[in-house]
Amino acid sequence: MKAEYYAFSEENLAQVRAKHQTHPQTKAKSEPHQKNRQKRREPRKGRKIEFLKVDLIPLHKLAHTHARGITWGMFCALSETWFTTGICTRHLNPFLLSAVDTKGWGLSRMQKFHALQFLVKNHFITIDRTDPKNPLVTLLWLPLQS
């Protein structure tokens, strides 16, 4: 008949302690791993968001209207602004045109002007200029929410 084996008996614990004392290198090897785990990654500088979901319908329409690069850039800047001006599932539409970060997308004032003109002409957006200092942009491919 077998004798009962108890892993946490004093004899077994003494054997385990003795093994750890004779092999101090195992502790030295585990220390760098613990230091790496404690390191925190620094947040990326630049954009607030890294991924943006856009419907395919306006993208296909942009391709069929032969939009140039500046128009694609403005479209992306408008989509990013729409996404970042709201909270959770309530994104503002219309929103202020001044909130659009065109410099972050590499667009000058004239490129912004021409891209907006193209987007209005092809019914992607409407611009409400009743307040000339703060015009409102409405993205027509998204639902309205104020």
URTAVEN-V243512 format. One record per residue. N is the residue number from 1. SS is DSSP state (2 for helix, 1 for strand, 0 for the rest). PSI is psi as a letter, one per 20 degrees, with the letter a starting at -180 (none if undefined). D_FIRST is the distance of its C-alpha to the first C-alpha in whole Angstrom. Layout:
n;ss;psi;d_first
N;SS;PSI;D_FIRST
N;SS;PSI;D_FIRST
This chain:
n;ss;psi;d_first
1;0;p;0
2;0;q;4
3;0;q;7
4;0;p;9
5;0;p;12
6;0;o;16
7;0;h;19
8;0;k;21
9;0;r;20
10;2;h;22
11;2;g;21
12;2;g;21
13;2;h;24
14;2;h;25
15;2;g;24
16;2;g;26
17;2;g;29
18;2;h;29
19;2;g;29
20;2;h;32
21;2;h;34
22;2;i;34
23;0;m;35
24;0;i;38
25;2;h;40
26;2;h;37
27;2;h;39
28;2;h;43
29;2;h;42
30;2;h;41
31;2;g;44
32;2;h;47
33;2;h;45
34;2;h;45
35;2;g;48
36;2;h;49
37;2;h;48
38;2;i;50
39;0;p;53
40;0;p;55
41;0;p;57
42;0;p;61
43;0;q;62
44;0;q;65
45;0;q;68
46;0;c;71
47;0;q;70
48;0;h;68
49;0;q;67
50;0;i;65
51;0;p;65
52;0;p;68
53;0;p;68
54;0;p;71
55;0;q;72
56;2;h;74
57;2;g;77
58;2;h;79
59;2;g;77
60;2;g;79
61;2;h;82
62;2;g;82
63;2;h;82
64;2;h;84
65;0;j;87
66;0;l;87
67;0;q;86
68;0;r;86
69;2;h;83
70;2;h;85
71;2;h;84
72;2;g;81
73;2;g;80
74;2;h;82
75;2;g;80
76;2;h;77
77;2;g;78
78;2;g;79
79;2;g;76
80;2;g;74
81;2;g;76
82;2;g;76
83;2;h;72
84;2;i;72
85;0;i;75
86;0;a;73
87;1;p;69
88;0;d;66
89;0;j;68
90;1;n;71
91;0;p;73
92;0;p;77
93;1;o;80
94;0;r;82
95;1;r;82
96;1;p;84
97;2;h;85
98;2;i;85
99;2;i;81
100;0;p;81
101;0;n;80
102;0;h;82
103;0;h;82
104;0;h;78
105;0;j;79
106;0;k;82
107;0;p;85
108;0;r;88
109;2;g;90
110;2;h;92
111;2;h;89
112;2;g;88
113;2;g;91
114;2;h;92
115;2;g;88
116;2;g;89
117;2;g;92
118;2;g;90
119;2;h;87
120;2;g;90
121;2;h;92
122;0;j;89
123;0;l;88
124;0;h;85
125;1;r;86
126;1;q;88
127;1;p;90
128;1;o;91
129;0;k;94
130;0;h;95
131;0;n;94
132;0;h;95
133;0;h;93
134;0;m;90
135;0;q;90
136;1;p;87
137;1;p;85
138;1;p;84
139;1;o;82
140;0;i;83
141;0;j;79
142;0;q;77
143;0;q;78
144;0;p;80
145;1;p;78
146;0;none;80
